[in-house]
Amino acid sequence: MGELPFLRAHTALHPDHLWIWERSVYVDENRRTWLPITIETESSLQVLMRQEDVSLGEAMCPSLLAPCPLPSMWQLYPGRRYRGSDSSFWRIVYHIEATKQGKDFALQVLNELH
């Protein structure tokens, strides 16, 4: 008799969608919370998304939030990238499991090709 594979609750490596919930808190399709850390340099914009358990208050309408360089929603696209609600594309730079419960992944905005 063959060995059975180790079974555990499956969550995708990268969230399918991330929506802004409130200032500096995003939520994915599994209601996991992600905290963005924005890194701006002269030549690029990156964001480190850190999965942490956060108590969620009331969801805020994106139009009521202060201006931010990050989109209010991201959708996973083929080719290790996300598309923002502002039509920007973000490359997945890396993804690590940082803690027993959390994960980090970094995104870098891609320059639009004209």
C-alpha positions as CSV (number, residue, x, y, z in Angstrom):
1,M,0.0,0.0,0.0
2,G,1.4,3.4,-1.0
3,E,1.9,6.3,1.4
4,L,-0.8,8.9,1.7
5,P,0.4,12.5,1.1
6,F,0.4,14.7,4.2
7,L,-2.9,16.6,4.1
8,R,-3.5,20.1,5.6
9,A,-5.7,23.0,4.9
10,H,-4.6,24.5,1.6
11,T,-4.2,28.2,1.0
12,A,-2.8,29.5,-2.2
13,L,0.8,30.8,-2.2
14,H,-0.4,34.2,-3.3
15,P,-3.8,35.7,-2.5
16,D,-6.1,35.9,-5.5
17,H,-7.4,39.3,-4.5
18,L,-6.4,42.0,-2.0
19,W,-8.9,44.7,-1.1
20,I,-8.3,47.8,1.0
21,W,-10.3,47.4,4.3
22,E,-9.2,50.4,6.2
23,R,-6.1,52.6,6.3
24,S,-3.1,50.4,5.9
25,V,-5.0,47.1,6.1
26,Y,-5.8,44.9,3.1
27,V,-8.0,41.7,3.2
28,D,-7.8,38.7,0.9
29,E,-10.5,36.2,-0.2
30,N,-9.8,34.1,2.9
31,R,-10.3,37.1,5.2
32,R,-6.6,37.1,6.1
33,T,-5.3,40.6,6.8
34,W,-2.2,42.1,5.1
35,L,-0.3,45.2,6.2
36,P,1.5,47.1,3.4
37,I,5.0,48.6,4.0
38,T,5.7,51.0,1.1
39,I,9.3,51.5,0.0
40,E,9.9,54.4,-2.5
41,T,13.2,55.1,-4.2
42,E,14.0,57.4,-7.0
43,S,13.7,54.6,-9.5
44,S,11.0,52.3,-8.1
45,L,8.0,51.8,-5.8
46,Q,7.8,48.5,-3.9
47,V,5.5,47.3,-1.2
48,L,6.1,44.6,1.3
49,M,2.8,42.8,2.2
50,R,3.0,41.3,5.6
51,Q,0.2,38.9,6.7
52,E,-0.7,39.6,10.3
53,D,-3.8,39.0,12.3
54,V,-5.5,42.3,12.8
55,S,-8.9,43.0,14.4
56,L,-11.0,44.4,11.6
57,G,-13.2,47.4,12.2
58,E,-15.8,48.6,9.8
59,A,-14.7,48.5,6.1
60,M,-14.0,52.0,4.7
61,C,-15.0,53.2,1.3
62,P,-11.7,53.7,-0.7
63,S,-12.9,57.2,-1.7
64,L,-12.9,58.2,2.0
65,L,-9.3,57.1,2.6
66,A,-6.4,59.5,2.4
67,P,-4.5,59.5,-0.9
68,C,-2.0,56.6,-1.2
69,P,0.4,55.4,-3.9
70,L,-1.1,51.9,-3.6
71,P,-4.2,50.6,-5.5
72,S,-7.3,50.0,-3.4
73,M,-7.5,46.4,-4.9
74,W,-5.0,43.9,-6.4
75,Q,-5.9,40.9,-8.6
76,L,-3.4,38.0,-9.2
77,Y,-2.5,37.7,-12.9
78,P,-0.4,35.0,-14.7
79,G,3.3,35.5,-14.8
80,R,3.9,36.2,-11.1
81,R,2.3,39.6,-11.1
82,Y,-0.7,41.5,-9.8
83,R,-2.9,44.1,-11.5
84,G,-4.0,47.0,-9.4
85,S,-7.4,48.7,-9.6
86,D,-5.6,51.7,-11.1
87,S,-4.5,49.4,-14.0
88,S,-0.9,49.3,-12.8
89,F,1.0,46.0,-12.9
90,W,3.1,44.8,-10.0
91,R,5.8,42.1,-10.2
92,I,6.1,39.6,-7.3
93,V,9.7,40.0,-6.2
94,Y,9.7,37.3,-3.5
95,H,7.4,35.4,-1.2
96,I,8.5,33.9,2.2
97,E,6.8,32.4,5.1
98,A,8.0,34.7,7.8
99,T,6.4,33.2,10.9
100,K,4.4,30.2,11.8
101,Q,1.2,32.1,11.1
102,G,2.3,34.8,8.7
103,K,3.8,35.4,5.3
104,D,5.5,38.2,3.5
105,F,5.6,39.0,-0.2
106,A,7.0,41.9,-2.0
107,L,5.6,43.6,-5.1
108,Q,7.3,46.1,-7.3
109,V,5.4,48.4,-9.7
110,L,6.3,47.8,-13.3
111,N,6.9,50.7,-15.6
112,E,4.2,50.9,-18.2
113,L,5.4,50.2,-21.8
114,H,4.4,52.8,-24.4
